[in-house]
Amino acid sequence: MSAKLFEPLTIRGVTLPNRVVIPPMCMYCAEDGHATAFHRTHYGKFAFGGAGLVFVEATGVTRAGRITNGCLGIYDEDHIDSLAPIAQQIGEMGAKSCLQLAHAGRKASTQRAWQGNGPLTQENIDAGDERWTVIAPSAVPFSEGWEMPRAMTRADMDEVIEAFVIGAERALAAGFDMVEIHMAHGYLLQSFLTPLANQRTDEYGGSLENRIRFPLEVALAVRAALPEDVPLFARISATDWIEGGWEPEDSVVLARLLKRAGVDVVDCSSGGNMLHGATNASLQRGPAYQAHFAKMLREEVEVMTQAVGLIRTPELAEQLLQDGTADLIAIGRQALFDPFWAHHAAERLGVTNWDAWPPQYGWWLSKWKRGLASMDEAPLD
């Protein structure tokens, strides 16, 4: 039996062994932007687990572009040394690696997720966290009580573009196979896109064409800095889920321009301009609740897309590929629960390949499973 989920996919000069992707998920435990032993273990296990592509979490292209004091950075040459072992380990296990380049904008200088995921408190500062000035397209805070951002000047924009370019170059120097530009979830580039955050009156605000202009400048600059055979992803929020905000039809326009700029895959997420835990009447979370955005862009723009969001079962992942919804399937929280999700999915779909497991595991498991109907029946000894 064949399964599209386990078919290879070539993007420019990189061939993924399968369509299972571990999306970027912030861990908030870097030290001054540097990856730690936790990160090496965390990302290595997903490659061990059979995913074809492993993203490393949002990595700040500037120090002030980090979401929290615990976020990874690529704003210093020394960060290459802490990231390189992660890329190397992912590659040695047969997967491909992607570093997500990010700038948090008006959602920067905040608490780590488990501290409350909100503005820094005096208690956070007393514990050693740094507070910094945040920037955004306009002087509009994310929410009440959050840092008031400074509206960006043209010089600020040029510095951010340069930081993304340098970040991309450092990612390749660290050994990553590709990079993604973070344009989603209310962070800097998405805050230019959405009228909820962008109230500028110059050529970077107002019309849809103007609001797209700066994120597109970043994409063009990063693409120009990458070798021709290196893939470029862009993660977008296909909708804000808020009346008067960014809409799906806006994403069609954006995706078309990103494709023209040399972006190879549009990674389709949504939301990010509401406080964590807030909701909107039009947002109904459920299995693959964002996947229809990936299908829309794939069909209307003819660009490769990545679906993400509550895709938990191998059967659903396979169906999305068979239906032409997306080219890649991102498994996030489910992979945290089961790092070997890809290997287990292959068994469920009838395409188990013991050679795809680490040989130290595959030999034992193949022997263990002989005569058993499924891995669930295998005894623990």
C-alpha positions in Angstrom: 0.0 0.0 0.0 1.2 3.5 -0.8 0.4 6.7 1.2 1.0 10.2 -0.1 2.0 11.3 3.4 5.2 9.2 2.9 6.0 10.2 -0.6 9.1 12.5 -1.0 8.7 16.1 -2.1 11.3 18.1 -3.8 11.4 21.9 -3.2 14.1 23.6 -5.3 17.2 21.6 -4.5 16.0 19.9 -1.3 14.1 16.6 -1.3 12.0 15.9 1.8 11.8 12.1 2.6 8.0 12.5 3.4 5.3 15.1 4.0 5.2 15.1 7.8 6.4 18.4 9.2 7.1 19.5 12.8 6.0 23.2 12.8 7.8 25.9 14.8 6.7 25.9 18.4 8.4 28.3 20.9 10.0 26.6 23.9 11.0 29.9 25.7 14.1 28.4 27.4 17.0 29.8 25.4 19.8 31.5 27.3 20.5 35.0 25.9 19.3 33.8 22.6 21.4 30.7 22.6 20.1 27.2 22.1 20.7 24.8 25.0 20.9 21.0 25.6 17.1 21.0 25.9 16.8 22.3 22.3 19.2 19.6 21.0 17.2 16.9 22.6 13.9 18.4 21.7 14.5 18.8 18.0 16.6 15.7 17.6 13.8 13.4 18.8 11.5 14.6 16.0 14.0 13.6 13.4 14.4 10.3 15.3 10.6 10.0 15.1 10.5 10.0 11.3 9.3 13.5 10.4 10.5 14.6 7.0 11.0 18.3 7.9 11.7 19.8 11.3 11.2 23.5 12.0 13.2 25.2 14.7 11.0 27.7 16.6 10.7 31.5 16.0 14.2 32.8 16.2 14.7 36.6 16.7 16.6 38.4 14.0 17.3 41.2 16.5 17.6 41.1 20.3 14.5 43.3 20.6 12.7 41.1 18.1 12.4 38.2 20.5 9.0 37.5 22.0 10.5 36.8 25.5 13.8 36.7 27.3 13.7 32.9 26.7 13.4 33.0 22.9 16.1 31.9 20.5 18.1 34.5 18.6 20.2 34.7 15.4 21.2 38.3 15.9 24.7 37.5 17.0 27.3 35.5 15.1 27.9 33.4 18.2 24.3 32.0 17.9 25.4 30.0 15.0 27.5 27.7 17.2 24.6 26.8 19.4 22.2 26.2 16.5 24.6 24.2 14.3 24.4 20.9 16.4 20.6 21.0 16.1 20.7 21.2 12.3 23.4 18.6 12.2 21.5 16.1 14.4 18.3 16.6 12.3 20.2 15.9 9.1 22.0 12.9 10.5 18.7 11.3 11.2 17.6 11.7 7.7 15.2 14.7 8.0 15.5 18.2 6.7 15.7 21.3 8.8 14.2 24.8 8.6 14.9 27.8 10.8 12.0 30.2 11.3 13.2 33.8 11.2 11.1 36.2 13.3 10.6 39.6 14.7 7.9 39.9 17.4 7.2 43.6 16.9 4.6 44.9 19.4 4.2 41.4 21.0 7.9 41.4 22.1 9.3 41.9 25.6 6.7 39.7 27.2 6.5 36.8 29.7 7.3 33.2 28.9 4.2 31.2 28.1 4.1 29.5 31.5 4.5 32.8 33.3 1.3 34.1 31.9 2.2 35.0 28.3 1.4 38.6 28.9 3.3 41.9 29.6 6.3 41.6 31.9 5.7 42.4 35.5 7.9 43.8 38.1 8.3 40.3 39.5 9.7 39.2 36.1 12.1 42.1 36.1 13.2 41.4 39.7 13.9 37.8 38.6 16.3 39.0 35.9 14.2 39.5 32.8 15.0 42.5 30.6 12.4 44.9 29.3 12.9 46.7 26.0 11.3 49.2 23.7 9.1 47.5 21.1 8.5 48.6 17.5 5.5 48.3 15.2 4.0 49.9 12.1 2.0 52.3 14.4 2.0 53.3 18.0 -0.8 50.9 18.8 -0.3 48.4 21.7 -1.3 44.8 21.2 -3.8 45.1 24.1 -4.5 47.2 27.2 -1.5 47.1 29.6 1.0 45.9 26.9 4.1 47.8 25.9 3.4 50.9 23.8 5.3 50.4 20.6 7.3 53.1 18.8 6.1 53.6 15.2 8.8 52.5 12.8 10.7 54.9 10.7 12.2 54.1 7.3 15.6 53.6 8.9 14.0 51.0 11.3 12.5 49.2 8.3 15.9 49.0 6.6 17.5 47.7 9.8 14.9 45.0 10.1 15.3 43.9 6.4 19.0 43.7 6.9 18.5 41.7 10.1 16.3 39.2 8.3 18.9 38.8 5.5 21.8 38.3 8.0 19.6 35.9 9.9 19.0 33.9 6.7 22.7 33.8 6.0 23.5 32.7 9.5 20.9 30.0 9.3 22.6 28.5 6.3 26.0 28.8 8.0 24.6 26.8 10.9 23.6 24.1 8.5 19.9 24.5 8.1 18.4 23.4 4.7 16.0 26.2 4.4 14.4 29.2 6.2 10.9 30.5 6.9 9.9 34.1 7.3 7.4 34.6 10.1 4.5 36.7 8.8 1.8 35.4 11.1 0.2 35.6 14.6 0.3 39.4 15.1 4.1 39.7 15.1 5.9 42.5 13.3 5.4 41.6 9.6 1.8 40.5 10.2 1.1 43.7 12.1 2.0 45.6 8.9 -0.5 43.4 7.0 -3.5 43.8 9.3 -5.5 47.1 9.6 -6.0 46.2 13.2 -2.4 47.2 13.9 -1.3 49.2 10.9 -2.7 52.8 11.0 0.1 54.4 9.0 -0.8 57.1 6.5 2.3 56.8 4.3 3.0 54.3 1.5 3.2 51.5 4.1 -0.4 51.9 5.4 -3.9 52.3 4.3 -4.6 50.2 1.2 -3.9 46.5 1.0 -1.2 47.1 -1.5 0.5 49.5 0.9 0.2 47.2 3.9 1.7 44.3 2.0 4.7 46.4 0.9 7.1 46.0 3.8 6.6 42.3 4.4 7.1 41.8 0.6 10.4 43.9 0.8 11.6 41.5 3.5 10.7 38.4 1.4 12.4 39.8 -1.7 15.6 40.7 0.2 15.8 37.3 1.9 15.2 35.4 -1.4 17.9 37.5 -3.0 20.3 36.5 -0.3 19.6 32.7 -0.6 21.2 30.4 -3.1 18.9 29.4 -5.9 18.5 25.9 -4.6 17.5 26.8 -1.1 13.7 26.8 -0.4 12.0 29.7 1.2 8.8 29.3 3.3 6.5 32.1 4.6 4.1 31.5 7.5 1.0 33.7 7.3 -2.2 34.2 9.3 -4.7 33.5 6.6 -7.3 35.5 8.6 -7.4 37.5 11.8 -10.8 35.9 12.7 -11.8 39.5 13.6 -14.2 41.7 11.8 -12.3 44.6 10.1 -9.1 42.7 10.2 -7.1 40.6 7.7 -9.3 38.4 5.5 -8.8 35.2 3.5 -9.1 37.1 0.2 -6.3 39.4 1.4 -4.2 36.2 1.8 -4.8 35.3 -1.9 -3.3 38.6 -2.9 -0.4 38.2 -0.5 0.4 34.7 -1.5 0.4 35.6 -5.2 3.0 38.3 -4.5 5.0 36.1 -2.3 5.1 33.4 -5.0 6.3 36.0 -7.5 9.0 37.1 -4.9 10.4 33.6 -4.8 8.6 32.1 -1.8 8.2 28.4 -2.4 5.7 27.3 0.3 3.0 29.3 2.1 2.6 27.9 5.6 -1.1 28.6 6.4 -1.9 29.4 10.0 -4.4 32.0 11.3 -5.1 34.5 14.1 -2.7 36.1 16.5 -4.3 39.5 16.9 -6.5 38.5 19.8 -5.3 38.0 23.4 -4.5 34.4 24.2 -7.8 32.6 25.1 -10.0 35.2 23.4 -12.2 34.0 20.7 -14.4 35.2 17.8 -17.8 34.0 16.7 -16.4 33.0 13.3 -13.7 30.8 14.8 -14.7 27.2 15.4 -11.7 25.1 16.4 -11.8 21.5 15.3 -9.9 18.9 13.3 -8.0 20.6 10.5 -9.9 23.9 11.1 -7.4 25.9 9.1 -6.7 23.5 6.3 -9.3 25.0 3.9 -7.0 28.1 3.8 -4.2 26.0 2.5 -6.5 24.5 -0.1 -7.7 27.9 -1.2 -4.2 29.3 -1.7 -3.0 26.1 -3.4 -5.9 26.2 -5.9 -6.2 30.0 -6.5 -2.5 30.9 -6.5 -1.0 27.5 -7.6 1.6 27.7 -4.8 2.7 24.9 -2.5 1.1 25.1 0.9 1.5 23.6 4.3 -1.6 22.8 6.4 -1.5 23.1 10.2 -3.9 23.1 13.1 -5.4 20.1 15.0 -4.4 17.5 12.5 -4.0 14.6 14.9 -4.6 11.3 13.0 -2.7 9.7 10.1 -5.9 9.2 8.3 -6.9 12.9 8.4 -3.3 13.9 7.3 -3.5 11.4 4.4 -7.0 12.6 3.3 -5.9 16.2 3.2 -3.0 15.3 0.9 -5.2 13.1 -1.3 -7.9 15.8 -1.5 -5.2 18.3 -2.8 -5.7 20.5 0.3 -1.9 20.9 0.9 1.5 19.6 -0.1 2.8 19.3 3.5 1.1 18.4 6.8 2.3 20.0 10.0 1.8 18.0 13.2 2.5 20.1 16.3 1.1 19.4 19.7 0.4 15.8 18.6 4.2 15.4 18.0 4.9 16.7 21.5 2.7 14.0 22.8 4.1 11.4 20.5 7.5 12.3 19.0 7.3 9.0 16.9 4.1 10.1 15.3 5.4 9.7 11.8 6.7 6.2 12.3 3.4 5.2 14.0 1.4 6.9 11.2 3.3 4.8 8.6 2.3 1.7 10.4 -1.4 2.8 10.6 -1.3 3.6 6.9 0.3 0.2 6.0 3.6 1.6 4.8 5.9 0.8 7.7 9.6 0.9 6.6 11.9 -0.4 9.3 14.8 1.2 7.5 13.3 4.6 8.2 13.7 4.1 11.9 17.1 4.6 13.5 18.8 1.3 12.9 19.4 0.9 16.6 15.6 0.9 17.0 14.4 -0.6 13.7 16.2 -3.9 14.1 14.7 -4.5 17.6 11.2 -3.3 16.7 11.0 -5.3 13.4 12.1 -8.4 15.3 9.7 -7.5 18.2 6.7 -7.2 15.8 7.0 -10.4 13.9 3.7 -12.3 14.1 1.9 -9.4 15.8 -1.1 -7.7 14.2 0.0 -4.3 15.4 2.5 -2.5 17.6 -0.3 -2.1 20.2 -0.1 -5.9 20.8 3.6 -5.9 21.3 4.6 -6.9 24.9 6.8 -4.6 26.9 9.9 -6.5 28.3 
